């Protein structure tokens, strides 16, 4: 987590989400759902990793690109969570809600960054 001085909503949201994904994956692994657990772990933690990487982007275009990757990972994570939910692999409604919120925030960041980029050119 970041200090108060360095607070960043999307960085914090995706970090907390990754922690929650790790806990949920541990439950899936206890039920021997290894394949879906691995996929969910990879995509669910990759969101925050890409957001974090975007904080050190070399350019505005690089920043947008990293956020687009994070958005794709969030969409994939939503897919795996929906599979878990509809397969009866455990309750993940809260994770789905958080994932949906993250997708919305990422979309807004991408849209506003593109707008800023187009006004610069």
Phi, psi and omega per residue, in radians:
X1 nan 2.767 -3.112
X2 -1.667 2.844 3.047
X3 -1.325 2.901 3.128
X4 -0.987 -0.657 -3.132
X5 -1.069 -0.625 -3.052
X6 -1.743 0.299 -3.071
X7 -0.944 2.356 3.110
X8 -2.562 1.976 -3.016
X9 -0.921 -0.909 -3.045
X10 -1.221 -0.592 3.077
X11 -1.113 -0.801 3.137
X12 -1.144 -0.771 -3.141
X13 -1.045 -0.801 -3.079
X14 -1.272 -0.525 3.073
X15 -1.173 -0.839 3.113
X16 -1.079 -0.698 3.122
X17 -1.080 -0.756 3.121
X18 -1.055 -0.719 3.091
X19 -1.076 -0.737 3.118
X20 -1.155 -0.654 3.091
X21 -1.091 -0.773 3.131
X22 -1.007 -0.780 3.129
X23 -1.115 -0.736 3.139
X24 -1.159 -0.702 3.119
X25 -1.082 -0.660 3.091
X26 -1.049 -0.670 3.078
X27 -1.144 -0.742 3.112
X28 -1.075 -0.711 -3.133
X29 -1.167 -0.600 3.072
X30 -1.103 -0.500 3.095
X31 -1.587 0.146 3.118
X32 1.088 0.611 3.064
X33 -1.712 1.065 -2.959
X34 -1.164 -0.716 -3.061
X35 -1.141 -0.884 -3.127
X36 -1.198 -0.586 3.107
X37 -1.083 -0.761 -3.127
X38 -1.125 -0.777 3.135
X39 -1.086 -0.770 -3.131
X40 -1.154 -0.698 3.116
X41 -1.091 -0.763 -3.123
X42 -1.132 -0.891 -3.081
X43 -1.272 -0.675 -3.084
X44 -1.189 -0.549 3.111
X45 -1.577 -0.358 3.131
X46 -1.203 -0.471 3.134
X47 -0.991 -0.978 -3.120
X48 -1.128 -0.617 3.127
X49 -1.098 -0.721 3.128
X50 -1.251 -0.649 3.070
X51 -1.100 -0.763 3.134
X52 -1.110 -0.735 3.117
X53 -1.104 -0.623 3.132
X54 -1.102 -0.446 -3.140
X55 -1.131 -0.339 3.124
X56 -2.028 0.498 -3.112
X57 -1.067 2.591 -3.121
X58 -1.413 -0.325 3.136
X59 -2.725 3.000 3.094
X60 -1.125 -0.671 3.107
X61 -1.132 -0.685 3.087
X62 -1.120 -0.731 3.093
X63 -1.006 -0.867 3.138
X64 -1.076 -0.767 -3.138
X65 -1.029 -0.785 -3.137
X66 -1.127 -0.670 3.107
X67 -1.203 -0.584 3.063
X68 -1.126 -0.699 3.087
X69 -1.106 -0.762 3.110
X70 -1.044 -0.703 3.129
X71 -1.133 -0.701 3.093
X72 -1.117 -0.725 3.110
X73 -1.135 -0.660 3.110
X74 -1.139 -0.703 3.106
X75 -1.127 -0.733 3.092
X76 -1.115 -0.697 3.121
X77 -1.091 -0.732 3.095
X78 -1.039 -0.714 3.108
X79 -1.022 -0.862 -3.123
X80 -1.131 -0.668 3.109
X81 -1.148 -0.687 3.086
X82 -1.129 -0.667 3.063
X83 -1.079 -0.771 3.112
X84 -1.055 -0.828 -3.111
X85 -1.067 -0.838 -3.071
X86 -1.366 -0.200 3.065
X87 -1.672 -0.060 -3.138
X88 1.289 0.504 -3.100
X89 -1.470 0.126 3.136
X90 2.275 2.762 -3.103
X91 -1.298 2.149 3.141
X92 -2.378 0.373 -3.111
X93 -1.020 -0.719 -3.138
X94 -1.124 -0.704 3.092
X95 -1.120 -0.694 3.107
X96 -1.095 -0.725 3.109
X97 -1.100 -0.786 3.136
X98 -1.125 -0.706 3.125
X99 -1.089 -0.754 3.130
X100 -1.090 -0.718 3.100
X101 -1.096 -0.731 3.125
X102 -1.112 -0.740 3.110
X103 -1.020 -0.755 3.135
X104 -1.115 -0.775 3.140
X105 -1.131 -0.778 3.122
X106 -1.041 -0.754 3.137
X107 -1.061 -0.725 3.128
X108 -1.172 -0.709 3.119
X109 -1.108 -0.764 3.131
X110 -1.090 -0.819 -3.122
X111 -1.083 -0.802 -3.120
X112 -1.213 -0.594 3.103
X113 -1.186 -0.683 3.087
X114 -1.122 -0.715 3.126
X115 -1.088 -0.796 3.108
X116 -1.092 -0.702 -3.137
X117 -1.115 -0.711 -3.112
X118 -1.232 -0.518 3.109
X119 -1.342 -0.391 3.120
X120 -1.300 -0.645 -3.052
X121 -1.308 nan nan
